[in-house]
Amino acid sequence: MMPSSDRKSPHSAHTDREAGITLMELLVVMVIIALLATLVAPRVIGYLGRSKADVARAQLSSIATSLELYYLDMGRYPDPEGDGLLALVDPPEDANGWQGPYFNNREGLIDPWGTAYAYTLADGTDRYVISSLGADGVVGGEGEDQDLTRS
């Protein structure tokens, strides 16, 4: 008589065959994943582009607030030809009245696409303009490439 541990159950051969994944099953799963990725990826990329534009708008608003605080202390906006927006982080040479830093870090003066925000003073006025050219870095555009401006 065979010991009970050596006996195979009538179902054991059937169970061993079902334990692995066949190549066909693997290919079907990969096709399903690829289809899902082609449907989902464009939406995710769209959300990413919109979120970068939202971050840029928030940064522009924060820089504008910092410029107003600078103006209150100094009686003028930073010179675009001199220190520019860096005057919000580091005191300029003519820093009489400077109570900063008005902005926490230099990285916040760079848009989400890696370009420094443009800063100018409007001709003949004491008003500033801060802008970003968007993802494409050229004037104009729509969506993620849209120019963003704050004055």
ChimeraX attribute file (.defattr): number of C-alpha atoms within 10 A of each C-alpha:
attribute: neighborCount
match mode: 1-to-1
recipient: residues
	/A:1	3
	/A:2	6
	/A:3	6
	/A:4	7
	/A:5	6
	/A:6	7
	/A:7	8
	/A:8	9
	/A:9	8
	/A:10	8
	/A:11	8
	/A:12	9
	/A:13	10
	/A:14	10
	/A:15	10
	/A:16	9
	/A:17	10
	/A:18	9
	/A:19	8
	/A:20	8
	/A:21	9
	/A:22	10
	/A:23	9
	/A:24	9
	/A:25	10
	/A:26	10
	/A:27	11
	/A:28	11
	/A:29	12
	/A:30	12
	/A:31	12
	/A:32	10
	/A:33	12
	/A:34	12
	/A:35	11
	/A:36	11
	/A:37	12
	/A:38	10
	/A:39	11
	/A:40	11
	/A:41	11
	/A:42	11
	/A:43	11
	/A:44	12
	/A:45	11
	/A:46	12
	/A:47	13
	/A:48	13
	/A:49	18
	/A:50	14
	/A:51	14
	/A:52	17
	/A:53	24
	/A:54	14
	/A:55	14
	/A:56	24
	/A:57	18
	/A:58	12
	/A:59	18
	/A:60	25
	/A:61	16
	/A:62	15
	/A:63	21
	/A:64	17
	/A:65	14
	/A:66	20
	/A:67	20
	/A:68	16
	/A:69	20
	/A:70	23
	/A:71	14
	/A:72	14
	/A:73	15
	/A:74	16
	/A:75	12
	/A:76	13
	/A:77	22
	/A:78	22
	/A:79	14
	/A:80	15
	/A:81	9
	/A:82	11
	/A:83	15
	/A:84	15
	/A:85	24
	/A:86	18
	/A:87	23
	/A:88	26
	/A:89	17
	/A:90	18
	/A:91	17
	/A:92	16
	/A:93	9
	/A:94	8
	/A:95	13
	/A:96	10
	/A:97	12
	/A:98	20
	/A:99	14
	/A:100	17
	/A:101	16
	/A:102	21
	/A:103	22
	/A:104	13
	/A:105	12
	/A:106	13
	/A:107	11
	/A:108	16
	/A:109	23
	/A:110	16
	/A:111	23
	/A:112	21
	/A:113	15
	/A:114	12
	/A:115	14
	/A:116	17
	/A:117	23
	/A:118	17
	/A:119	20
	/A:120	19
	/A:121	17
	/A:122	11
	/A:123	8
	/A:124	6
	/A:125	7
	/A:126	9
	/A:127	12
	/A:128	18
	/A:129	15
	/A:130	18
	/A:131	19
	/A:132	27
	/A:133	22
	/A:134	26
	/A:135	21
	/A:136	14
	/A:137	15
	/A:138	12
	/A:139	11
	/A:140	12
	/A:141	14
	/A:142	10
	/A:143	12
	/A:144	19
	/A:145	18
	/A:146	18
	/A:147	19
	/A:148	16
	/A:149	17
	/A:150	14
	/A:151	14
